Amino acid sequence: MKRNTIIIAAVSAAVVAMVIGISVAGQAAHGPASGVSPVAGASGAPTLLPVAANPITNTSTPPGLTVVGALAENNVDAVTKQPTADRLQVTLKNTSSASLSGFEIYYTMTDATTKQKESYYLPLAGLTLAAGATTDVFFDNQAATNHFAENTYSIYRSSKNQVDFAIEVSAKGVTIAKGTAVKSAGTGEVVGG
């Protein structure tokens, strides 16, 4: 009897884990959520869910923030100059005479072949940028400064087609900065590839 109880408990735990994993993957692939929704995925890493609309409400008009560049493949470490794993990387420059804070990002991925779109929003908590400074922000689920959540189930990670990124970054008191990035056709890119 005790052995049957243990087997039933083990099977129940496996079914619950499978349902949670399917639920997270299904939400990411099929159902845009509203608002910010980083949740723990099956591996414990944060998973960022799609949003239905852009929640950024910044109407500031003074210039002061620029997207200097953005990469979605062939990334290079800014310090070591060595190739790193592919991820969305956005380089920001503060062109104003004051420190910037209150950063938010909204980006849309579009599969160039199927035209499928996914949009993501995330406050960039803790990010400040001194006057005249430039910094990189990364979306790769790493626990490090200027590294933020990503959805590992997104079309960026799953599509074999080219994926185009349209990026908007907002900071308090300055106009929204815009940029673009492209992931070429193929999946499973390797470091330096």
Biotite code that builds the C-alpha atoms (Angstrom):
import biotite.structure as struc

atoms = struc.array([
    struc.Atom([0.000, 0.000, 0.000], chain_id="A", res_id=1, res_name="MET", atom_name="CA", element="C"),
    struc.Atom([2.811, 2.392, 0.901], chain_id="A", res_id=2, res_name="LYS", atom_name="CA", element="C"),
    struc.Atom([4.558, 1.678, -2.429], chain_id="A", res_id=3, res_name="ARG", atom_name="CA", element="C"),
    struc.Atom([1.343, 2.477, -4.380], chain_id="A", res_id=4, res_name="ASN", atom_name="CA", element="C"),
    struc.Atom([0.986, 5.761, -2.492], chain_id="A", res_id=5, res_name="THR", atom_name="CA", element="C"),
    struc.Atom([4.566, 6.738, -3.392], chain_id="A", res_id=6, res_name="ILE", atom_name="CA", element="C"),
    struc.Atom([4.019, 5.848, -7.065], chain_id="A", res_id=7, res_name="ILE", atom_name="CA", element="C"),
    struc.Atom([0.761, 7.840, -7.185], chain_id="A", res_id=8, res_name="ILE", atom_name="CA", element="C"),
    struc.Atom([2.480, 10.846, -5.548], chain_id="A", res_id=9, res_name="ALA", atom_name="CA", element="C"),
    struc.Atom([5.374, 10.680, -8.031], chain_id="A", res_id=10, res_name="ALA", atom_name="CA", element="C"),
    struc.Atom([3.025, 10.443, -11.030], chain_id="A", res_id=11, res_name="VAL", atom_name="CA", element="C"),
    struc.Atom([0.930, 13.338, -9.678], chain_id="A", res_id=12, res_name="SER", atom_name="CA", element="C"),
    struc.Atom([4.036, 15.512, -9.239], chain_id="A", res_id=13, res_name="ALA", atom_name="CA", element="C"),
    struc.Atom([5.176, 14.737, -12.795], chain_id="A", res_id=14, res_name="ALA", atom_name="CA", element="C"),
    struc.Atom([1.739, 15.625, -14.208], chain_id="A", res_id=15, res_name="VAL", atom_name="CA", element="C"),
    struc.Atom([1.675, 18.938, -12.293], chain_id="A", res_id=16, res_name="VAL", atom_name="CA", element="C"),
    struc.Atom([5.181, 19.817, -13.519], chain_id="A", res_id=17, res_name="ALA", atom_name="CA", element="C"),
    struc.Atom([4.205, 18.976, -17.102], chain_id="A", res_id=18, res_name="MET", atom_name="CA", element="C"),
    struc.Atom([1.016, 21.086, -16.906], chain_id="A", res_id=19, res_name="VAL", atom_name="CA", element="C"),
    struc.Atom([2.948, 24.062, -15.518], chain_id="A", res_id=20, res_name="ILE", atom_name="CA", element="C"),
    struc.Atom([5.541, 23.750, -18.295], chain_id="A", res_id=21, res_name="GLY", atom_name="CA", element="C"),
    struc.Atom([2.862, 23.506, -20.991], chain_id="A", res_id=22, res_name="ILE", atom_name="CA", element="C"),
    struc.Atom([0.997, 26.462, -19.487], chain_id="A", res_id=23, res_name="SER", atom_name="CA", element="C"),
    struc.Atom([4.081, 28.710, -19.556], chain_id="A", res_id=24, res_name="VAL", atom_name="CA", element="C"),
    struc.Atom([5.002, 27.666, -23.091], chain_id="A", res_id=25, res_name="ALA", atom_name="CA", element="C"),
    struc.Atom([1.409, 28.012, -24.277], chain_id="A", res_id=26, res_name="GLY", atom_name="CA", element="C"),
    struc.Atom([1.031, 31.501, -22.832], chain_id="A", res_id=27, res_name="GLN", atom_name="CA", element="C"),
    struc.Atom([4.225, 32.605, -24.512], chain_id="A", res_id=28, res_name="ALA", atom_name="CA", element="C"),
    struc.Atom([3.369, 31.074, -27.867], chain_id="A", res_id=29, res_name="ALA", atom_name="CA", element="C"),
    struc.Atom([-0.360, 31.732, -28.126], chain_id="A", res_id=30, res_name="HIS", atom_name="CA", element="C"),
    struc.Atom([-1.780, 34.280, -25.761], chain_id="A", res_id=31, res_name="GLY", atom_name="CA", element="C"),
    struc.Atom([-0.499, 37.798, -25.308], chain_id="A", res_id=32, res_name="PRO", atom_name="CA", element="C"),
    struc.Atom([-0.862, 38.862, -21.714], chain_id="A", res_id=33, res_name="ALA", atom_name="CA", element="C"),
    struc.Atom([-1.349, 42.416, -20.584], chain_id="A", res_id=34, res_name="SER", atom_name="CA", element="C"),
    struc.Atom([1.182, 44.306, -18.475], chain_id="A", res_id=35, res_name="GLY", atom_name="CA", element="C"),
    struc.Atom([4.520, 43.161, -17.165], chain_id="A", res_id=36, res_name="VAL", atom_name="CA", element="C"),
    struc.Atom([4.585, 39.469, -16.530], chain_id="A", res_id=37, res_name="SER", atom_name="CA", element="C"),
    struc.Atom([7.959, 37.943, -15.789], chain_id="A", res_id=38, res_name="PRO", atom_name="CA", element="C"),
    struc.Atom([7.204, 34.494, -14.320], chain_id="A", res_id=39, res_name="VAL", atom_name="CA", element="C"),
    struc.Atom([9.346, 31.544, -13.367], chain_id="A", res_id=40, res_name="ALA", atom_name="CA", element="C"),
    struc.Atom([9.678, 28.993, -16.141], chain_id="A", res_id=41, res_name="GLY", atom_name="CA", element="C"),
    struc.Atom([10.255, 25.285, -15.693], chain_id="A", res_id=42, res_name="ALA", atom_name="CA", element="C"),
    struc.Atom([13.986, 25.862, -15.128], chain_id="A", res_id=43, res_name="SER", atom_name="CA", element="C"),
    struc.Atom([13.359, 28.594, -12.542], chain_id="A", res_id=44, res_name="GLY", atom_name="CA", element="C"),
    struc.Atom([14.676, 31.304, -14.898], chain_id="A", res_id=45, res_name="ALA", atom_name="CA", element="C"),
    struc.Atom([12.332, 34.239, -15.472], chain_id="A", res_id=46, res_name="PRO", atom_name="CA", element="C"),
    struc.Atom([10.158, 34.073, -18.552], chain_id="A", res_id=47, res_name="THR", atom_name="CA", element="C"),
    struc.Atom([8.794, 37.289, -20.003], chain_id="A", res_id=48, res_name="LEU", atom_name="CA", element="C"),
    struc.Atom([5.320, 36.909, -21.503], chain_id="A", res_id=49, res_name="LEU", atom_name="CA", element="C"),
    struc.Atom([4.058, 38.817, -24.569], chain_id="A", res_id=50, res_name="PRO", atom_name="CA", element="C"),
    struc.Atom([1.887, 41.914, -24.109], chain_id="A", res_id=51, res_name="VAL", atom_name="CA", element="C"),
    struc.Atom([-1.105, 42.950, -26.212], chain_id="A", res_id=52, res_name="ALA", atom_name="CA", element="C"),
    struc.Atom([-0.262, 46.673, -26.385], chain_id="A", res_id=53, res_name="ALA", atom_name="CA", element="C"),
    struc.Atom([2.512, 49.150, -25.618], chain_id="A", res_id=54, res_name="ASN", atom_name="CA", element="C"),
    struc.Atom([2.033, 50.389, -22.027], chain_id="A", res_id=55, res_name="PRO", atom_name="CA", element="C"),
    struc.Atom([4.643, 53.191, -22.275], chain_id="A", res_id=56, res_name="ILE", atom_name="CA", element="C"),
    struc.Atom([2.910, 56.546, -21.735], chain_id="A", res_id=57, res_name="THR", atom_name="CA", element="C"),
    struc.Atom([5.926, 58.866, -22.008], chain_id="A", res_id=58, res_name="ASN", atom_name="CA", element="C"),
    struc.Atom([4.924, 62.038, -23.914], chain_id="A", res_id=59, res_name="THR", atom_name="CA", element="C"),
    struc.Atom([8.141, 64.005, -23.214], chain_id="A", res_id=60, res_name="SER", atom_name="CA", element="C"),
    struc.Atom([9.550, 65.860, -26.208], chain_id="A", res_id=61, res_name="THR", atom_name="CA", element="C"),
    struc.Atom([13.057, 67.033, -25.204], chain_id="A", res_id=62, res_name="PRO", atom_name="CA", element="C"),
    struc.Atom([15.783, 64.930, -26.846], chain_id="A", res_id=63, res_name="PRO", atom_name="CA", element="C"),
    struc.Atom([18.310, 63.205, -24.611], chain_id="A", res_id=64, res_name="GLY", atom_name="CA", element="C"),
    struc.Atom([18.236, 59.453, -25.199], chain_id="A", res_id=65, res_name="LEU", atom_name="CA", element="C"),
    struc.Atom([19.467, 57.593, -28.273], chain_id="A", res_id=66, res_name="THR", atom_name="CA", element="C"),
    struc.Atom([19.529, 53.926, -29.244], chain_id="A", res_id=67, res_name="VAL", atom_name="CA", element="C"),
    struc.Atom([23.068, 53.833, -30.623], chain_id="A", res_id=68, res_name="VAL", atom_name="CA", element="C"),
    struc.Atom([22.654, 50.278, -31.854], chain_id="A", res_id=69, res_name="GLY", atom_name="CA", element="C"),
    struc.Atom([20.974, 46.944, -31.244], chain_id="A", res_id=70, res_name="ALA", atom_name="CA", element="C"),
    struc.Atom([22.002, 43.348, -31.896], chain_id="A", res_id=71, res_name="LEU", atom_name="CA", element="C"),
    struc.Atom([20.083, 40.091, -31.958], chain_id="A", res_id=72, res_name="ALA", atom_name="CA", element="C"),
    struc.Atom([22.983, 37.935, -33.201], chain_id="A", res_id=73, res_name="GLU", atom_name="CA", element="C"),
    struc.Atom([26.760, 37.989, -33.553], chain_id="A", res_id=74, res_name="ASN", atom_name="CA", element="C"),
    struc.Atom([27.071, 39.698, -30.170], chain_id="A", res_id=75, res_name="ASN", atom_name="CA", element="C"),
    struc.Atom([30.479, 40.724, -28.843], chain_id="A", res_id=76, res_name="VAL", atom_name="CA", element="C"),
    struc.Atom([31.380, 41.320, -25.197], chain_id="A", res_id=77, res_name="ASP", atom_name="CA", element="C"),
    struc.Atom([32.022, 45.068, -24.753], chain_id="A", res_id=78, res_name="ALA", atom_name="CA", element="C"),
    struc.Atom([34.891, 44.488, -22.296], chain_id="A", res_id=79, res_name="VAL", atom_name="CA", element="C"),
    struc.Atom([36.697, 41.429, -23.668], chain_id="A", res_id=80, res_name="THR", atom_name="CA", element="C"),
    struc.Atom([35.769, 42.037, -27.331], chain_id="A", res_id=81, res_name="LYS", atom_name="CA", element="C"),
    struc.Atom([35.139, 38.286, -27.585], chain_id="A", res_id=82, res_name="GLN", atom_name="CA", element="C"),
    struc.Atom([32.041, 36.749, -29.227], chain_id="A", res_id=83, res_name="PRO", atom_name="CA", element="C"),
    struc.Atom([29.194, 35.933, -26.821], chain_id="A", res_id=84, res_name="THR", atom_name="CA", element="C"),
    struc.Atom([25.926, 34.028, -27.061], chain_id="A", res_id=85, res_name="ALA", atom_name="CA", element="C"),
    struc.Atom([23.185, 35.571, -29.202], chain_id="A", res_id=86, res_name="ASP", atom_name="CA", element="C"),
    struc.Atom([20.687, 37.724, -27.306], chain_id="A", res_id=87, res_name="ARG", atom_name="CA", element="C"),
    struc.Atom([18.912, 41.030, -27.715], chain_id="A", res_id=88, res_name="LEU", atom_name="CA", element="C"),
    struc.Atom([21.443, 43.719, -26.812], chain_id="A", res_id=89, res_name="GLN", atom_name="CA", element="C"),
    struc.Atom([20.569, 47.417, -26.926], chain_id="A", res_id=90, res_name="VAL", atom_name="CA", element="C"),
    struc.Atom([23.180, 50.185, -26.657], chain_id="A", res_id=91, res_name="THR", atom_name="CA", element="C"),
    struc.Atom([21.848, 53.410, -25.116], chain_id="A", res_id=92, res_name="LEU", atom_name="CA", element="C"),
    struc.Atom([23.437, 56.878, -24.982], chain_id="A", res_id=93, res_name="LYS", atom_name="CA", element="C"),
    struc.Atom([22.384, 59.757, -22.751], chain_id="A", res_id=94, res_name="ASN", atom_name="CA", element="C"),
    struc.Atom([22.869, 62.876, -24.882], chain_id="A", res_id=95, res_name="THR", atom_name="CA", element="C"),
    struc.Atom([21.317, 65.170, -22.250], chain_id="A", res_id=96, res_name="SER", atom_name="CA", element="C"),
    struc.Atom([23.057, 67.200, -19.529], chain_id="A", res_id=97, res_name="SER", atom_name="CA", element="C"),
    struc.Atom([21.331, 65.315, -16.692], chain_id="A", res_id=98, res_name="ALA", atom_name="CA", element="C"),
    struc.Atom([21.260, 61.756, -15.409], chain_id="A", res_id=99, res_name="SER", atom_name="CA", element="C"),
    struc.Atom([18.426, 59.604, -16.809], chain_id="A", res_id=100, res_name="LEU", atom_name="CA", element="C"),
    struc.Atom([16.326, 57.049, -14.935], chain_id="A", res_id=101, res_name="SER", atom_name="CA", element="C"),
    struc.Atom([12.893, 55.451, -15.085], chain_id="A", res_id=102, res_name="GLY", atom_name="CA", element="C"),
    struc.Atom([13.789, 53.341, -18.112], chain_id="A", res_id=103, res_name="PHE", atom_name="CA", element="C"),
    struc.Atom([11.242, 51.114, -19.877], chain_id="A", res_id=104, res_name="GLU", atom_name="CA", element="C"),
    struc.Atom([11.548, 49.066, -23.044], chain_id="A", res_id=105, res_name="ILE", atom_name="CA", element="C"),
    struc.Atom([8.919, 47.846, -25.491], chain_id="A", res_id=106, res_name="TYR", atom_name="CA", element="C"),
    struc.Atom([9.909, 45.772, -28.493], chain_id="A", res_id=107, res_name="TYR", atom_name="CA", element="C"),
    struc.Atom([8.101, 43.882, -31.215], chain_id="A", res_id=108, res_name="THR", atom_name="CA", element="C"),
    struc.Atom([9.515, 40.847, -32.997], chain_id="A", res_id=109, res_name="MET", atom_name="CA", element="C"),
    struc.Atom([8.198, 40.067, -36.470], chain_id="A", res_id=110, res_name="THR", atom_name="CA", element="C"),
    struc.Atom([8.869, 36.833, -38.328], chain_id="A", res_id=111, res_name="ASP", atom_name="CA", element="C"),
    struc.Atom([9.778, 38.099, -41.796], chain_id="A", res_id=112, res_name="ALA", atom_name="CA", element="C"),
    struc.Atom([8.252, 35.052, -43.525], chain_id="A", res_id=113, res_name="THR", atom_name="CA", element="C"),
    struc.Atom([5.088, 34.247, -41.542], chain_id="A", res_id=114, res_name="THR", atom_name="CA", element="C"),
    struc.Atom([4.495, 37.857, -40.367], chain_id="A", res_id=115, res_name="LYS", atom_name="CA", element="C"),
    struc.Atom([3.808, 36.501, -36.849], chain_id="A", res_id=116, res_name="GLN", atom_name="CA", element="C"),
    struc.Atom([4.401, 39.216, -34.239], chain_id="A", res_id=117, res_name="LYS", atom_name="CA", element="C"),
    struc.Atom([5.169, 39.190, -30.531], chain_id="A", res_id=118, res_name="GLU", atom_name="CA", element="C"),
    struc.Atom([5.606, 42.264, -28.346], chain_id="A", res_id=119, res_name="SER", atom_name="CA", element="C"),
    struc.Atom([7.299, 42.562, -24.973], chain_id="A", res_id=120, res_name="TYR", atom_name="CA", element="C"),
    struc.Atom([7.425, 45.271, -22.298], chain_id="A", res_id=121, res_name="TYR", atom_name="CA", element="C"),
    struc.Atom([9.754, 45.514, -19.340], chain_id="A", res_id=122, res_name="LEU", atom_name="CA", element="C"),
    struc.Atom([10.708, 48.257, -16.869], chain_id="A", res_id=123, res_name="PRO", atom_name="CA", element="C"),
    struc.Atom([14.506, 48.358, -16.712], chain_id="A", res_id=124, res_name="LEU", atom_name="CA", element="C"),
    struc.Atom([14.650, 48.411, -12.916], chain_id="A", res_id=125, res_name="ALA", atom_name="CA", element="C"),
    struc.Atom([17.806, 49.907, -11.444], chain_id="A", res_id=126, res_name="GLY", atom_name="CA", element="C"),
    struc.Atom([19.129, 51.335, -14.711], chain_id="A", res_id=127, res_name="LEU", atom_name="CA", element="C"),
    struc.Atom([20.437, 54.898, -14.567], chain_id="A", res_id=128, res_name="THR", atom_name="CA", element="C"),
    struc.Atom([22.553, 56.622, -17.184], chain_id="A", res_id=129, res_name="LEU", atom_name="CA", element="C"),
    struc.Atom([24.781, 59.584, -16.356], chain_id="A", res_id=130, res_name="ALA", atom_name="CA", element="C"),
    struc.Atom([24.912, 62.616, -18.645], chain_id="A", res_id=131, res_name="ALA", atom_name="CA", element="C"),
    struc.Atom([26.936, 61.774, -21.758], chain_id="A", res_id=132, res_name="GLY", atom_name="CA", element="C"),
    struc.Atom([27.276, 58.088, -20.812], chain_id="A", res_id=133, res_name="ALA", atom_name="CA", element="C"),
    struc.Atom([26.679, 55.036, -22.986], chain_id="A", res_id=134, res_name="THR", atom_name="CA", element="C"),
    struc.Atom([25.696, 51.552, -21.776], chain_id="A", res_id=135, res_name="THR", atom_name="CA", element="C"),
    struc.Atom([24.531, 48.201, -23.076], chain_id="A", res_id=136, res_name="ASP", atom_name="CA", element="C"),
    struc.Atom([21.441, 46.389, -21.795], chain_id="A", res_id=137, res_name="VAL", atom_name="CA", element="C"),
    struc.Atom([20.944, 42.679, -22.398], chain_id="A", res_id=138, res_name="PHE", atom_name="CA", element="C"),
    struc.Atom([17.854, 40.464, -22.490], chain_id="A", res_id=139, res_name="PHE", atom_name="CA", element="C"),
    struc.Atom([19.142, 36.994, -21.623], chain_id="A", res_id=140, res_name="ASP", atom_name="CA", element="C"),
    struc.Atom([17.831, 36.002, -18.156], chain_id="A", res_id=141, res_name="ASN", atom_name="CA", element="C"),
    struc.Atom([21.291, 36.396, -16.637], chain_id="A", res_id=142, res_name="GLN", atom_name="CA", element="C"),
    struc.Atom([21.615, 37.677, -13.079], chain_id="A", res_id=143, res_name="ALA", atom_name="CA", element="C"),
    struc.Atom([24.042, 40.539, -13.683], chain_id="A", res_id=144, res_name="ALA", atom_name="CA", element="C"),
    struc.Atom([24.004, 44.327, -13.955], chain_id="A", res_id=145, res_name="THR", atom_name="CA", element="C"),
    struc.Atom([22.009, 45.560, -16.980], chain_id="A", res_id=146, res_name="ASN", atom_name="CA", element="C"),
    struc.Atom([20.798, 42.035, -17.768], chain_id="A", res_id=147, res_name="HIS", atom_name="CA", element="C"),
    struc.Atom([17.032, 41.539, -17.920], chain_id="A", res_id=148, res_name="PHE", atom_name="CA", element="C"),
    struc.Atom([14.406, 38.865, -18.580], chain_id="A", res_id=149, res_name="ALA", atom_name="CA", element="C"),
    struc.Atom([13.608, 37.384, -21.968], chain_id="A", res_id=150, res_name="GLU", atom_name="CA", element="C"),
    struc.Atom([11.066, 34.849, -23.192], chain_id="A", res_id=151, res_name="ASN", atom_name="CA", element="C"),
    struc.Atom([13.006, 31.727, -24.103], chain_id="A", res_id=152, res_name="THR", atom_name="CA", element="C"),
    struc.Atom([9.924, 30.495, -26.010], chain_id="A", res_id=153, res_name="TYR", atom_name="CA", element="C"),
    struc.Atom([9.665, 33.593, -28.229], chain_id="A", res_id=154, res_name="SER", atom_name="CA", element="C"),
    struc.Atom([9.821, 33.558, -32.022], chain_id="A", res_id=155, res_name="ILE", atom_name="CA", element="C"),
    struc.Atom([13.334, 35.004, -31.655], chain_id="A", res_id=156, res_name="TYR", atom_name="CA", element="C"),
    struc.Atom([14.427, 31.710, -30.128], chain_id="A", res_id=157, res_name="ARG", atom_name="CA", element="C"),
    struc.Atom([12.136, 29.350, -32.069], chain_id="A", res_id=158, res_name="SER", atom_name="CA", element="C"),
    struc.Atom([11.679, 30.692, -35.606], chain_id="A", res_id=159, res_name="SER", atom_name="CA", element="C"),
    struc.Atom([13.986, 29.469, -38.364], chain_id="A", res_id=160, res_name="LYS", atom_name="CA", element="C"),
    struc.Atom([13.103, 32.591, -40.370], chain_id="A", res_id=161, res_name="ASN", atom_name="CA", element="C"),
    struc.Atom([14.530, 36.086, -40.195], chain_id="A", res_id=162, res_name="GLN", atom_name="CA", element="C"),
    struc.Atom([13.115, 37.959, -37.187], chain_id="A", res_id=163, res_name="VAL", atom_name="CA", element="C"),
    struc.Atom([13.000, 41.774, -37.203], chain_id="A", res_id=164, res_name="ASP", atom_name="CA", element="C"),
    struc.Atom([12.955, 43.801, -33.983], chain_id="A", res_id=165, res_name="PHE", atom_name="CA", element="C"),
    struc.Atom([11.384, 47.267, -33.589], chain_id="A", res_id=166, res_name="ALA", atom_name="CA", element="C"),
    struc.Atom([12.567, 48.729, -30.270], chain_id="A", res_id=167, res_name="ILE", atom_name="CA", element="C"),
    struc.Atom([11.374, 51.666, -28.151], chain_id="A", res_id=168, res_name="GLU", atom_name="CA", element="C"),
    struc.Atom([13.198, 52.773, -25.007], chain_id="A", res_id=169, res_name="VAL", atom_name="CA", element="C"),
    struc.Atom([11.769, 55.373, -22.661], chain_id="A", res_id=170, res_name="SER", atom_name="CA", element="C"),
    struc.Atom([13.363, 57.344, -19.812], chain_id="A", res_id=171, res_name="ALA", atom_name="CA", element="C"),
    struc.Atom([11.797, 60.021, -17.626], chain_id="A", res_id=172, res_name="LYS", atom_name="CA", element="C"),
    struc.Atom([11.851, 63.540, -19.071], chain_id="A", res_id=173, res_name="GLY", atom_name="CA", element="C"),
    struc.Atom([13.126, 62.789, -22.582], chain_id="A", res_id=174, res_name="VAL", atom_name="CA", element="C"),
    struc.Atom([11.543, 61.620, -25.818], chain_id="A", res_id=175, res_name="THR", atom_name="CA", element="C"),
    struc.Atom([11.356, 57.921, -26.578], chain_id="A", res_id=176, res_name="ILE", atom_name="CA", element="C"),
    struc.Atom([14.374, 56.508, -28.431], chain_id="A", res_id=177, res_name="ALA", atom_name="CA", element="C"),
    struc.Atom([13.869, 53.964, -31.216], chain_id="A", res_id=178, res_name="LYS", atom_name="CA", element="C"),
    struc.Atom([16.026, 51.321, -32.828], chain_id="A", res_id=179, res_name="GLY", atom_name="CA", element="C"),
    struc.Atom([15.980, 48.089, -34.811], chain_id="A", res_id=180, res_name="THR", atom_name="CA", element="C"),
    struc.Atom([17.747, 44.732, -34.823], chain_id="A", res_id=181, res_name="ALA", atom_name="CA", element="C"),
    struc.Atom([17.643, 41.641, -37.037], chain_id="A", res_id=182, res_name="VAL", atom_name="CA", element="C"),
    struc.Atom([18.125, 37.924, -36.433], chain_id="A", res_id=183, res_name="LYS", atom_name="CA", element="C"),
    struc.Atom([18.973, 36.264, -39.747], chain_id="A", res_id=184, res_name="SER", atom_name="CA", element="C"),
    struc.Atom([17.321, 33.042, -40.898], chain_id="A", res_id=185, res_name="ALA", atom_name="CA", element="C"),
    struc.Atom([18.332, 29.964, -38.897], chain_id="A", res_id=186, res_name="GLY", atom_name="CA", element="C"),
    struc.Atom([18.208, 28.801, -35.308], chain_id="A", res_id=187, res_name="THR", atom_name="CA", element="C"),
    struc.Atom([20.755, 27.504, -32.866], chain_id="A", res_id=188, res_name="GLY", atom_name="CA", element="C"),
    struc.Atom([23.326, 30.175, -33.639], chain_id="A", res_id=189, res_name="GLU", atom_name="CA", element="C"),
    struc.Atom([26.675, 29.481, -32.030], chain_id="A", res_id=190, res_name="VAL", atom_name="CA", element="C"),
    struc.Atom([28.964, 31.907, -30.266], chain_id="A", res_id=191, res_name="VAL", atom_name="CA", element="C"),
    struc.Atom([30.826, 33.845, -32.914], chain_id="A", res_id=192, res_name="GLY", atom_name="CA", element="C"),
    struc.Atom([28.600, 32.422, -35.667], chain_id="A", res_id=193, res_name="GLY", atom_name="CA", element="C"),
])
